[in-house]
Amino acid sequence: MLWRGGEGPGCVAWRRAGGRCKAAGVELELHGKTALITGASRGIGLAMAARFAEAGANVVLSSRKADDLEAAVAGLVAGGLPGERLAWVAAHVGKPEDAVACVAETVDRFGGVDILVNNAGTNPYFGPMIDIDVVRAQKTFEVNQLAIVLWTAAAVKAGLGSGGIGSGSIINVASIGGLGVEPGIGWYNVTKAAVLHLTRQFSFELAPAVRVNALAPGLVKTKLASALWEGRGEDRIAAHIPLRRLGMPDDIATAALFLASDASSWMTGQTLVIDGGTTAQPSGGVG
């Protein structure tokens, strides 16, 4: 049944119980909410910061280097976004004390945190997994996998989700690499597969106050992924993608905006694949 001009009775009952439900005319807006984004000084994280701020949110950008963050925020302000709703905090995602401090600064600045985006990632090694050294294996694990646990814990303990059912949203940035196998980036893909399971596990543990979802991008034109497409011929790679182009950071940022907003209020524990159709192709085993 299609309800016109308002909410259906199920929505009304759910709202009375403290939930959030919009059945008609949903707008992707974040007014009055505060978002904390890791790995936000460039690429996908910076694009998310821009989209969230455009949608009305207070946004705290975090990454390791203060100079990069300062430049990133200055660029957003120069682009017309209000500086009073933007802040940055330098932090190492793999250090629990940095996670706690960054979340605390976010709460001090804007009064709370409603949205956490675990976006930071790294891939310092390319080659067979049997040849990876412990130092680079540990770094990849800490940044891509452990950090999600640390920052989720810090945010929830600082009040994310305290506003009632579905009031908090956590978005974990994984990769389509976590869904399959690729030469050279096996260990990176292992950590991203873990992100997918962490998303499901946290969605169960933190319900109903916090929704937890993931994004699984395909090959996006970022500095982190540059080794996968620079020098190999972008057009040649794009020819093997059904939509015939590589992804752009804003392709992922717009999906993140959906997951952060009330438009996805009945969605948790799920992964959105945004890959131009890369994973929707024949396996090669038939025909």
Buried (B, 14 or more C-beta within 10 A) or exposed (E): EEEEEEBBEEBEEBBEEEBBBBBEEEEBBBEEBBBBBBBBBBBBBBBBBBBBBBBBBBBBBBBBEEEBBBBBBEBBBEEEBEEEBBBBBBBBBBBBEBBBBBBBBBBEBBEBBBBBBBBBBBBBBBEEBEEBEEEBBEBBBBBBBBBBBBBBBBBBEBBBBBBEBBBBBBBBBBBBBBBEEEEBBBBBBBBBBBBBEBBBEBBEEBBBBBBBBBBBBBBBBBEBBEEBBEEEEBEEBBEEBEEEBBBBBBBBBBBBBBBBBBBBBBBBBBBBBBBBEBEEEEEEEEE
